[in-house]
Amino acid sequence: MIYPIGNIILTDEYWDCECPDDGFDYIKPISLSRCGKCGALQEDQPSARLNEVIEAGLPVTLNSARGDMPETL
């Protein structure tokens, strides 16, 4: 699901770990509960920004909290 927080749009399909911002290695799928590099736990980390997920070329389902029909990129 995607949802806005202010002027930022987040997706709950991915989360951001604590790895350095070199490339997009910090974006982890929701199916991964712990980052193998930095040890961050999904439950303690924020959802990923939609624009960064798309820029990284990762698949994402675009359905909003408003209940719009899903569309996969």
C-alpha positions, -999 to 999 in steps of 0.1 A, spaced: 0 0 0 12 35 -6 4 64 16 14 101 19 31 116 49 32 153 42 47 157 8 64 123 9 48 91 -5 57 58 13 52 22 4 47 -5 30 61 -31 6 97 -20 14 116 -6 44 148 14 48 176 -2 69 207 17 83 231 8 55 250 37 39 233 55 11 254 41 -17 231 29 -44 198 15 -31 211 -13 -9 192 3 21 158 -6 6 147 -40 18 116 -60 9 89 -64 36 96 -101 35 130 -95 50 128 -90 88 165 -81 94 192 -66 73 221 -90 69 246 -61 66 237 -36 92 215 -57 115 186 -33 114 152 -48 122 122 -41 100 100 -33 129 123 -5 141 127 11 106 106 34 84 88 24 53 106 32 21 99 62 -1 80 53 -32 101 74 -55 133 57 -43 118 22 -48 107 31 -83 142 47 -91 158 15 -78 138 -5 -103 120 -26 -77 85 -39 -84 57 -21 -64 20 -24 -62 3 10 -64 -28 9 -43 -35 37 -19 -50 39 16 -81 53 -1 -88 19 -15 -80 25 -52 -76 -5 -74 -40 -19 -74 -17 -13 -103 17 -30 -104 48 -13 -118 
